[in-house]
Amino acid sequence: MKIVSIDMDMDDHYIQEGGNDDLKAKYEEDMNNFKVENAGINRDRGCTDILCLLLLWAFIGAMGYATVYGYQNG
């Protein structure tokens, strides 16, 4: 019997070749409840890009100020 590494989960990362019954039992409910409609990109999301952009600009401005201040006042 050959032992095969299939993934890095701690509880099932080495199984016997051809012996996937434990994995099938473990993930059977997830496989039965899977729907293709829920498997794509989630389009119902809010926009946080503007907030992150403002924070980035504030950070860059603060770093620029600190650089100029440090250079002038040594």
PDB file of N, CA, C and O in Angstrom:
ATOM      1  N   MET A   1       0.837  -1.168   0.000  1.00  0.00           N
ATOM      2  CA  MET A   1       0.000   0.000   0.000  1.00  0.00           C
ATOM      3  C   MET A   1       0.889   1.241   0.000  1.00  0.00           C
ATOM      4  O   MET A   1       1.816   1.350   0.802  1.00  0.00           O
ATOM      5  N   LYS A   2       0.605   2.150  -0.884  1.00  0.00           N
ATOM      6  CA  LYS A   2       1.402   3.356  -1.038  1.00  0.00           C
ATOM      7  C   LYS A   2       0.758   4.506  -0.270  1.00  0.00           C
ATOM      8  O   LYS A   2      -0.458   4.689  -0.342  1.00  0.00           O
ATOM      9  N   ILE A   3       1.560   5.287   0.469  1.00  0.00           N
ATOM     10  CA  ILE A   3       1.073   6.454   1.201  1.00  0.00           C
ATOM     11  C   ILE A   3       1.325   7.687   0.352  1.00  0.00           C
ATOM     12  O   ILE A   3       2.419   7.866  -0.183  1.00  0.00           O
ATOM     13  N   VAL A   4       0.314   8.540   0.228  1.00  0.00           N
ATOM     14  CA  VAL A   4       0.394   9.712  -0.633  1.00  0.00           C
ATOM     15  C   VAL A   4       0.076  10.950   0.182  1.00  0.00           C
ATOM     16  O   VAL A   4      -0.865  10.930   0.975  1.00  0.00           O
ATOM     17  N   SER A   5       0.832  12.033   0.012  1.00  0.00           N
ATOM     18  CA  SER A   5       0.528  13.308   0.643  1.00  0.00           C
ATOM     19  C   SER A   5      -0.380  14.087  -0.292  1.00  0.00           C
ATOM     20  O   SER A   5      -0.022  14.319  -1.447  1.00  0.00           O
ATOM     21  N   ILE A   6      -1.577  14.503   0.199  1.00  0.00           N
ATOM     22  CA  ILE A   6      -2.489  15.200  -0.702  1.00  0.00           C
ATOM     23  C   ILE A   6      -2.719  16.649  -0.337  1.00  0.00           C
ATOM     24  O   ILE A   6      -2.967  17.453  -1.236  1.00  0.00           O
ATOM     25  N   ASP A   7      -2.654  17.030   0.914  1.00  0.00           N
ATOM     26  CA  ASP A   7      -2.782  18.428   1.288  1.00  0.00           C
ATOM     27  C   ASP A   7      -2.162  18.625   2.657  1.00  0.00           C
ATOM     28  O   ASP A   7      -1.677  17.670   3.263  1.00  0.00           O
ATOM     29  N   MET A   8      -2.173  19.858   3.150  1.00  0.00           N
ATOM     30  CA  MET A   8      -1.442  20.163   4.371  1.00  0.00           C
ATOM     31  C   MET A   8      -2.330  20.385   5.585  1.00  0.00           C
ATOM     32  O   MET A   8      -1.884  20.981   6.565  1.00  0.00           O
ATOM     33  N   ASP A   9      -3.601  19.912   5.549  1.00  0.00           N
ATOM     34  CA  ASP A   9      -4.413  19.967   6.768  1.00  0.00           C
ATOM     35  C   ASP A   9      -3.790  19.051   7.808  1.00  0.00           C
ATOM     36  O   ASP A   9      -3.274  17.986   7.468  1.00  0.00           O
ATOM     37  N   MET A  10      -3.834  19.452   9.063  1.00  0.00           N
ATOM     38  CA  MET A  10      -3.189  18.671  10.108  1.00  0.00           C
ATOM     39  C   MET A  10      -3.864  17.319  10.331  1.00  0.00           C
ATOM     40  O   MET A  10      -3.197  16.360  10.721  1.00  0.00           O
ATOM     41  N   ASP A  11      -5.169  17.224  10.092  1.00  0.00           N
ATOM     42  CA  ASP A  11      -5.853  15.990  10.424  1.00  0.00           C
ATOM     43  C   ASP A  11      -5.969  14.993   9.280  1.00  0.00           C
ATOM     44  O   ASP A  11      -6.345  13.846   9.522  1.00  0.00           O
ATOM     45  N   ASP A  12      -5.663  15.379   8.047  1.00  0.00           N
ATOM     46  CA  ASP A  12      -5.786  14.415   6.948  1.00  0.00           C
ATOM     47  C   ASP A  12      -4.696  14.595   5.907  1.00  0.00           C
ATOM     48  O   ASP A  12      -4.959  14.464   4.711  1.00  0.00           O
ATOM     49  N   HIS A  13      -3.503  14.887   6.330  1.00  0.00           N
ATOM     50  CA  HIS A  13      -2.544  15.193   5.296  1.00  0.00           C
ATOM     51  C   HIS A  13      -1.787  14.012   4.741  1.00  0.00           C
ATOM     52  O   HIS A  13      -1.055  14.169   3.764  1.00  0.00           O
ATOM     53  N   TYR A  14      -1.932  12.833   5.322  1.00  0.00           N
ATOM     54  CA  TYR A  14      -1.416  11.614   4.716  1.00  0.00           C
ATOM     55  C   TYR A  14      -2.531  10.582   4.700  1.00  0.00           C
ATOM     56  O   TYR A  14      -3.062  10.222   5.750  1.00  0.00           O
ATOM     57  N   ILE A  15      -2.882  10.111   3.527  1.00  0.00           N
ATOM     58  CA  ILE A  15      -3.906   9.076   3.420  1.00  0.00           C
ATOM     59  C   ILE A  15      -3.374   7.954   2.541  1.00  0.00           C
ATOM     60  O   ILE A  15      -2.374   8.117   1.842  1.00  0.00           O
ATOM     61  N   GLN A  16      -4.049   6.827   2.584  1.00  0.00           N
ATOM     62  CA  GLN A  16      -3.663   5.718   1.736  1.00  0.00           C
ATOM     63  C   GLN A  16      -4.216   5.948   0.347  1.00  0.00           C
ATOM     64  O   GLN A  16      -5.325   6.454   0.179  1.00  0.00           O
ATOM     65  N   GLU A  17      -3.422   5.564  -0.657  1.00  0.00           N
ATOM     66  CA  GLU A  17      -3.866   5.729  -2.031  1.00  0.00           C
ATOM     67  C   GLU A  17      -5.126   4.909  -2.249  1.00  0.00           C
ATOM     68  O   GLU A  17      -5.170   3.730  -1.898  1.00  0.00           O
ATOM     69  N   GLY A  18      -6.134   5.515  -2.816  1.00  0.00           N
ATOM     70  CA  GLY A  18      -7.391   4.824  -3.067  1.00  0.00           C
ATOM     71  C   GLY A  18      -8.304   4.789  -1.861  1.00  0.00           C
ATOM     72  O   GLY A  18      -9.433   4.312  -1.976  1.00  0.00           O
ATOM     73  N   GLY A  19      -7.871   5.269  -0.715  1.00  0.00           N
ATOM     74  CA  GLY A  19      -8.679   5.212   0.495  1.00  0.00           C
ATOM     75  C   GLY A  19      -9.208   6.567   0.885  1.00  0.00           C
ATOM     76  O   GLY A  19      -8.853   7.077   1.947  1.00  0.00           O
ATOM     77  N   ASN A  20     -10.041   7.165   0.068  1.00  0.00           N
ATOM     78  CA  ASN A  20     -10.560   8.512   0.316  1.00  0.00           C
ATOM     79  C   ASN A  20     -11.865   8.514   1.096  1.00  0.00           C
ATOM     80  O   ASN A  20     -12.515   9.556   1.184  1.00  0.00           O
ATOM     81  N   ASP A  21     -12.272   7.381   1.666  1.00  0.00           N
ATOM     82  CA  ASP A  21     -13.561   7.311   2.364  1.00  0.00           C
ATOM     83  C   ASP A  21     -13.621   8.259   3.548  1.00  0.00           C
ATOM     84  O   ASP A  21     -14.663   8.863   3.806  1.00  0.00           O
ATOM     85  N   ASP A  22     -12.504   8.400   4.279  1.00  0.00           N
ATOM     86  CA  ASP A  22     -12.492   9.320   5.418  1.00  0.00           C
ATOM     87  C   ASP A  22     -12.692  10.758   4.965  1.00  0.00           C
ATOM     88  O   ASP A  22     -13.426  11.516   5.598  1.00  0.00           O
ATOM     89  N   LEU A  23     -12.041  11.132   3.874  1.00  0.00           N
ATOM     90  CA  LEU A  23     -12.200  12.495   3.360  1.00  0.00           C
ATOM     91  C   LEU A  23     -13.606  12.716   2.823  1.00  0.00           C
ATOM     92  O   LEU A  23     -14.187  13.783   3.016  1.00  0.00           O
ATOM     93  N   LYS A  24     -14.149  11.715   2.153  1.00  0.00           N
ATOM     94  CA  LYS A  24     -15.518  11.859   1.646  1.00  0.00           C
ATOM     95  C   LYS A  24     -16.497  12.053   2.787  1.00  0.00           C
ATOM     96  O   LYS A  24     -17.405  12.879   2.695  1.00  0.00           O
ATOM     97  N   ALA A  25     -16.321  11.300   3.862  1.00  0.00           N
ATOM     98  CA  ALA A  25     -17.215  11.441   5.010  1.00  0.00           C
ATOM     99  C   ALA A  25     -17.026  12.797   5.684  1.00  0.00           C
ATOM    100  O   ALA A  25     -17.990  13.416   6.133  1.00  0.00           O
ATOM    101  N   LYS A  26     -15.780  13.252   5.751  1.00  0.00           N
ATOM    102  CA  LYS A  26     -15.485  14.519   6.420  1.00  0.00           C
ATOM    103  C   LYS A  26     -16.113  15.708   5.687  1.00  0.00           C
ATOM    104  O   LYS A  26     -16.632  16.624   6.324  1.00  0.00           O
ATOM    105  N   TYR A  27     -16.068  15.697   4.372  1.00  0.00           N
ATOM    106  CA  TYR A  27     -16.526  16.843   3.575  1.00  0.00           C
ATOM    107  C   TYR A  27     -17.852  16.588   2.864  1.00  0.00           C
ATOM    108  O   TYR A  27     -18.231  17.360   1.983  1.00  0.00           O
ATOM    109  N   GLU A  28     -18.568  15.518   3.228  1.00  0.00           N
ATOM    110  CA  GLU A  28     -19.797  15.162   2.530  1.00  0.00           C
ATOM    111  C   GLU A  28     -20.858  16.258   2.636  1.00  0.00           C
ATOM    112  O   GLU A  28     -21.513  16.578   1.645  1.00  0.00           O
ATOM    113  N   GLU A  29     -21.031  16.829   3.815  1.00  0.00           N
ATOM    114  CA  GLU A  29     -22.037  17.887   3.984  1.00  0.00           C
ATOM    115  C   GLU A  29     -21.678  19.125   3.158  1.00  0.00           C
ATOM    116  O   GLU A  29     -22.553  19.735   2.543  1.00  0.00           O
ATOM    117  N   ASP A  30     -20.393  19.499   3.143  1.00  0.00           N
ATOM    118  CA  ASP A  30     -19.970  20.650   2.339  1.00  0.00           C
ATOM    119  C   ASP A  30     -20.207  20.398   0.851  1.00  0.00           C
ATOM    120  O   ASP A  30     -20.638  21.296   0.128  1.00  0.00           O
ATOM    121  N   MET A  31     -19.927  19.179   0.395  1.00  0.00           N
ATOM    122  CA  MET A  31     -20.112  18.857  -1.022  1.00  0.00           C
ATOM    123  C   MET A  31     -21.586  18.841  -1.393  1.00  0.00           C
ATOM    124  O   MET A  31     -21.952  19.264  -2.490  1.00  0.00           O
ATOM    125  N   ASN A  32     -22.438  18.359  -0.491  1.00  0.00           N
ATOM    126  CA  ASN A  32     -23.874  18.317  -0.787  1.00  0.00           C
ATOM    127  C   ASN A  32     -24.506  19.702  -0.778  1.00  0.00           C
ATOM    128  O   ASN A  32     -25.480  19.937  -1.494  1.00  0.00           O
ATOM    129  N   ASN A  33     -23.969  20.627   0.023  1.00  0.00           N
ATOM    130  CA  ASN A  33     -24.517  21.982   0.113  1.00  0.00           C
ATOM    131  C   ASN A  33     -23.879  22.953  -0.870  1.00  0.00           C
ATOM    132  O   ASN A  33     -24.253  24.126  -0.895  1.00  0.00           O
ATOM    133  N   PHE A  34     -22.933  22.501  -1.675  1.00  0.00           N
ATOM    134  CA  PHE A  34     -22.230  23.378  -2.617  1.00  0.00           C
ATOM    135  C   PHE A  34     -23.164  23.788  -3.749  1.00  0.00           C
ATOM    136  O   PHE A  34     -23.875  22.955  -4.312  1.00  0.00           O
ATOM    137  N   LYS A  35     -23.157  25.073  -4.076  1.00  0.00           N
ATOM    138  CA  LYS A  35     -23.930  25.603  -5.199  1.00  0.00           C
ATOM    139  C   LYS A  35     -23.004  26.457  -6.045  1.00  0.00           C
ATOM    140  O   LYS A  35     -22.217  27.241  -5.513  1.00  0.00           O
ATOM    141  N   VAL A  36     -23.092  26.308  -7.346  1.00  0.00           N
ATOM    142  CA  VAL A  36     -22.226  27.056  -8.258  1.00  0.00           C
ATOM    143  C   VAL A  36     -22.491  28.547  -8.139  1.00  0.00           C
ATOM    144  O   VAL A  36     -21.575  29.352  -8.312  1.00  0.00           O
ATOM    145  N   GLU A  37     -23.730  28.929  -7.846  1.00  0.00           N
ATOM    146  CA  GLU A  37     -24.072  30.347  -7.735  1.00  0.00           C
ATOM    147  C   GLU A  37     -23.282  31.036  -6.624  1.00  0.00           C
ATOM    148  O   GLU A  37     -23.041  32.241  -6.699  1.00  0.00           O
ATOM    149  N   ASN A  38     -22.876  30.291  -5.595  1.00  0.00           N
ATOM    150  CA  ASN A  38     -22.156  30.866  -4.460  1.00  0.00           C
ATOM    151  C   ASN A  38     -20.645  30.732  -4.591  1.00  0.00           C
ATOM    152  O   ASN A  38     -19.918  31.094  -3.666  1.00  0.00           O
ATOM    153  N   ALA A  39     -20.158  30.226  -5.710  1.00  0.00           N
ATOM    154  CA  ALA A  39     -18.743  29.898  -5.828  1.00  0.00           C
ATOM    155  C   ALA A  39     -17.925  30.945  -6.584  1.00  0.00           C
ATOM    156  O   ALA A  39     -16.736  30.725  -6.813  1.00  0.00           O
ATOM    157  N   GLY A  40     -18.503  32.050  -6.970  1.00  0.00           N
ATOM    158  CA  GLY A  40     -17.770  33.040  -7.740  1.00  0.00           C
ATOM    159  C   GLY A  40     -17.338  34.223  -6.897  1.00  0.00           C
ATOM    160  O   GLY A  40     -17.220  34.131  -5.676  1.00  0.00           O
ATOM    161  N   ILE A  41     -17.108  35.328  -7.569  1.00  0.00           N
ATOM    162  CA  ILE A  41     -16.733  36.559  -6.898  1.00  0.00           C
ATOM    163  C   ILE A  41     -17.957  37.120  -6.190  1.00  0.00           C
ATOM    164  O   ILE A  41     -19.040  37.175  -6.773  1.00  0.00           O
ATOM    165  N   ASN A  42     -17.797  37.529  -4.964  1.00  0.00           N
ATOM    166  CA  ASN A  42     -18.893  38.130  -4.205  1.00  0.00           C
ATOM    167  C   ASN A  42     -19.063  39.573  -4.676  1.00  0.00           C
ATOM    168  O   ASN A  42     -18.214  40.424  -4.410  1.00  0.00           O
ATOM    169  N   ARG A  43     -20.155  39.837  -5.369  1.00  0.00           N
ATOM    170  CA  ARG A  43     -20.409  41.167  -5.934  1.00  0.00           C
ATOM    171  C   ARG A  43     -21.079  42.105  -4.939  1.00  0.00           C
ATOM    172  O   ARG A  43     -21.136  43.310  -5.187  1.00  0.00           O
ATOM    173  N   ASP A  44     -21.589  41.594  -3.821  1.00  0.00           N
ATOM    174  CA  ASP A  44     -22.278  42.422  -2.830  1.00  0.00           C
ATOM    175  C   ASP A  44     -21.289  42.918  -1.788  1.00  0.00           C
ATOM    176  O   ASP A  44     -21.363  42.531  -0.622  1.00  0.00           O
ATOM    177  N   ARG A  45     -20.368  43.770  -2.206  1.00  0.00           N
ATOM    178  CA  ARG A  45     -19.354  44.281  -1.295  1.00  0.00           C
ATOM    179  C   ARG A  45     -19.408  45.795  -1.287  1.00  0.00           C
ATOM    180  O   ARG A  45     -19.889  46.414  -2.236  1.00  0.00           O
ATOM    181  N   GLY A  46     -18.912  46.391  -0.208  1.00  0.00           N
ATOM    182  CA  GLY A  46     -18.841  47.844  -0.120  1.00  0.00           C
ATOM    183  C   GLY A  46     -17.488  48.333  -0.612  1.00  0.00           C
ATOM    184  O   GLY A  46     -16.519  47.575  -0.658  1.00  0.00           O
ATOM    185  N   CYS A  47     -17.435  49.590  -0.975  1.00  0.00           N
ATOM    186  CA  CYS A  47     -16.194  50.172  -1.467  1.00  0.00           C
ATOM    187  C   CYS A  47     -15.394  50.744  -0.303  1.00  0.00           C
ATOM    188  O   CYS A  47     -15.860  51.657   0.380  1.00  0.00           O
ATOM    189  N   THR A  48     -14.217  50.228  -0.075  1.00  0.00           N
ATOM    190  CA  THR A  48     -13.317  50.763   0.949  1.00  0.00           C
ATOM    191  C   THR A  48     -12.086  51.377   0.308  1.00  0.00           C
ATOM    192  O   THR A  48     -11.179  51.819   1.014  1.00  0.00           O
ATOM    193  N   ASP A  49     -12.037  51.413  -1.015  1.00  0.00           N
ATOM    194  CA  ASP A  49     -10.861  51.908  -1.712  1.00  0.00           C
ATOM    195  C   ASP A  49     -10.603  53.380  -1.429  1.00  0.00           C
ATOM    196  O   ASP A  49      -9.448  53.772  -1.260  1.00  0.00           O
ATOM    197  N   ILE A  50     -11.638  54.205  -1.372  1.00  0.00           N
ATOM    198  CA  ILE A  50     -11.470  55.638  -1.142  1.00  0.00           C
ATOM    199  C   ILE A  50     -10.873  55.881   0.244  1.00  0.00           C
ATOM    200  O   ILE A  50      -9.947  56.678   0.389  1.00  0.00           O
ATOM    201  N   LEU A  51     -11.396  55.201   1.258  1.00  0.00           N
ATOM    202  CA  LEU A  51     -10.874  55.342   2.617  1.00  0.00           C
ATOM    203  C   LEU A  51      -9.405  54.924   2.677  1.00  0.00           C
ATOM    204  O   LEU A  51      -8.584  55.621   3.274  1.00  0.00           O
ATOM    205  N   CYS A  52      -9.078  53.798   2.065  1.00  0.00           N
ATOM    206  CA  CYS A  52      -7.688  53.326   2.068  1.00  0.00           C
ATOM    207  C   CYS A  52      -6.775  54.286   1.305  1.00  0.00           C
ATOM    208  O   CYS A  52      -5.631  54.499   1.706  1.00  0.00           O
ATOM    209  N   LEU A  53      -7.266  54.862   0.221  1.00  0.00           N
ATOM    210  CA  LEU A  53      -6.477  55.826  -0.541  1.00  0.00           C
ATOM    211  C   LEU A  53      -6.202  57.072   0.294  1.00  0.00           C
ATOM    212  O   LEU A  53      -5.087  57.593   0.278  1.00  0.00           O
ATOM    213  N   LEU A  54      -7.204  57.553   1.018  1.00  0.00           N
ATOM    214  CA  LEU A  54      -7.008  58.719   1.883  1.00  0.00           C
ATOM    215  C   LEU A  54      -6.005  58.420   2.997  1.00  0.00           C
ATOM    216  O   LEU A  54      -5.163  59.259   3.318  1.00  0.00           O
ATOM    217  N   LEU A  55      -6.094  57.239   3.579  1.00  0.00           N
ATOM    218  CA  LEU A  55      -5.119  56.849   4.609  1.00  0.00           C
ATOM    219  C   LEU A  55      -3.714  56.747   4.038  1.00  0.00           C
ATOM    220  O   LEU A  55      -2.747  57.138   4.692  1.00  0.00           O
ATOM    221  N   LEU A  56      -3.594  56.227   2.830  1.00  0.00           N
ATOM    222  CA  LEU A  56      -2.281  56.143   2.180  1.00  0.00           C
ATOM    223  C   LEU A  56      -1.704  57.528   1.944  1.00  0.00           C
ATOM    224  O   LEU A  56      -0.530  57.768   2.225  1.00  0.00           O
ATOM    225  N   TRP A  57      -2.521  58.445   1.429  1.00  0.00           N
ATOM    226  CA  TRP A  57      -2.045  59.805   1.188  1.00  0.00           C
ATOM    227  C   TRP A  57      -1.649  60.488   2.497  1.00  0.00           C
ATOM    228  O   TRP A  57      -0.644  61.197   2.543  1.00  0.00           O
ATOM    229  N   ALA A  58      -2.428  60.281   3.560  1.00  0.00           N
ATOM    230  CA  ALA A  58      -2.087  60.862   4.859  1.00  0.00           C
ATOM    231  C   ALA A  58      -0.759  60.306   5.363  1.00  0.00           C
ATOM    232  O   ALA A  58       0.061  61.054   5.895  1.00  0.00           O
ATOM    233  N   PHE A  59      -0.541  59.014   5.202  1.00  0.00           N
ATOM    234  CA  PHE A  59       0.709  58.400   5.630  1.00  0.00           C
ATOM    235  C   PHE A  59       1.887  58.946   4.822  1.00  0.00           C
ATOM    236  O   PHE A  59       2.926  59.284   5.389  1.00  0.00           O
ATOM    237  N   ILE A  60       1.727  59.032   3.506  1.00  0.00           N
ATOM    238  CA  ILE A  60       2.812  59.553   2.662  1.00  0.00           C
ATOM    239  C   ILE A  60       3.096  61.008   3.005  1.00  0.00           C
ATOM    240  O   ILE A  60       4.258  61.412   3.059  1.00  0.00           O
ATOM    241  N   GLY A  61       2.042  61.813   3.240  1.00  0.00           N
ATOM    242  CA  GLY A  61       2.233  63.208   3.638  1.00  0.00           C
ATOM    243  C   GLY A  61       2.963  63.321   4.961  1.00  0.00           C
ATOM    244  O   GLY A  61       3.857  64.154   5.102  1.00  0.00           O
ATOM    245  N   ALA A  62       2.592  62.484   5.949  1.00  0.00           N
ATOM    246  CA  ALA A  62       3.258  62.514   7.253  1.00  0.00           C
ATOM    247  C   ALA A  62       4.720  62.091   7.124  1.00  0.00           C
ATOM    248  O   ALA A  62       5.587  62.665   7.782  1.00  0.00           O
ATOM    249  N   MET A  63       4.997  61.109   6.295  1.00  0.00           N
ATOM    250  CA  MET A  63       6.387  60.681   6.094  1.00  0.00           C
ATOM    251  C   MET A  63       7.191  61.766   5.382  1.00  0.00           C
ATOM    252  O   MET A  63       8.361  61.984   5.696  1.00  0.00           O
ATOM    253  N   GLY A  64       6.558  62.447   4.421  1.00  0.00           N
ATOM    254  CA  GLY A  64       7.238  63.556   3.740  1.00  0.00           C
ATOM    255  C   GLY A  64       7.539  64.684   4.703  1.00  0.00           C
ATOM    256  O   GLY A  64       8.634  65.245   4.690  1.00  0.00           O
ATOM    257  N   TYR A  65       6.557  65.021   5.546  1.00  0.00           N
ATOM    258  CA  TYR A  65       6.768  66.071   6.549  1.00  0.00           C
ATOM    259  C   TYR A  65       7.890  65.690   7.503  1.00  0.00           C
ATOM    260  O   TYR A  65       8.758  66.513   7.796  1.00  0.00           O
ATOM    261  N   ALA A  66       7.883  64.442   7.997  1.00  0.00           N
ATOM    262  CA  ALA A  66       8.912  63.994   8.915  1.00  0.00           C
ATOM    263  C   ALA A  66      10.285  64.004   8.254  1.00  0.00           C
ATOM    264  O   ALA A  66      11.281  64.307   8.910  1.00  0.00           O
ATOM    265  N   THR A  67      10.352  63.684   6.984  1.00  0.00           N
ATOM    266  CA  THR A  67      11.624  63.691   6.260  1.00  0.00           C
ATOM    267  C   THR A  67      12.163  65.100   6.135  1.00  0.00           C
ATOM    268  O   THR A  67      13.333  65.347   6.428  1.00  0.00           O
ATOM    269  N   VAL A  68      11.317  66.034   5.698  1.00  0.00           N
ATOM    270  CA  VAL A  68      11.751  67.432   5.562  1.00  0.00           C
ATOM    271  C   VAL A  68      12.138  68.013   6.903  1.00  0.00           C
ATOM    272  O   VAL A  68      13.169  68.677   7.012  1.00  0.00           O
ATOM    273  N   TYR A  69      11.322  67.776   7.944  1.00  0.00           N
ATOM    274  CA  TYR A  69      11.604  68.270   9.278  1.00  0.00           C
ATOM    275  C   TYR A  69      12.941  67.705   9.800  1.00  0.00           C
ATOM    276  O   TYR A  69      13.761  68.433  10.360  1.00  0.00           O
ATOM    277  N   GLY A  70      13.131  66.426   9.607  1.00  0.00           N
ATOM    278  CA  GLY A  70      14.370  65.783  10.049  1.00  0.00           C
ATOM    279  C   GLY A  70      15.583  66.301   9.291  1.00  0.00           C
ATOM    280  O   GLY A  70      16.647  66.478   9.884  1.00  0.00           O
ATOM    281  N   TYR A  71      15.447  66.546   8.002  1.00  0.00           N
ATOM    282  CA  TYR A  71      16.553  67.057   7.207  1.00  0.00           C
ATOM    283  C   TYR A  71      16.914  68.487   7.601  1.00  0.00           C
ATOM    284  O   TYR A  71      18.092  68.832   7.687  1.00  0.00           O
ATOM    285  N   GLN A  72      15.885  69.331   7.845  1.00  0.00           N
ATOM    286  CA  GLN A  72      16.145  70.727   8.191  1.00  0.00           C
ATOM    287  C   GLN A  72      16.646  70.904   9.614  1.00  0.00           C
ATOM    288  O   GLN A  72      17.472  71.782   9.861  1.00  0.00           O
ATOM    289  N   ASN A  73      16.181  70.112  10.540  1.00  0.00           N
ATOM    290  CA  ASN A  73      16.537  70.276  11.946  1.00  0.00           C
ATOM    291  C   ASN A  73      17.568  69.255  12.438  1.00  0.00           C
ATOM    292  O   ASN A  73      17.947  69.252  13.610  1.00  0.00           O
ATOM    293  N   GLY A  74      17.999  68.418  11.552  1.00  0.00           N
ATOM    294  CA  GLY A  74      19.063  67.453  11.793  1.00  0.00           C
ATOM    295  C   GLY A  74      19.049  66.814  13.103  1.00  0.00           C
ATOM    296  O   GLY A  74      19.910  65.984  13.395  1.00  0.00           O
TER     297      GLY A  74
END
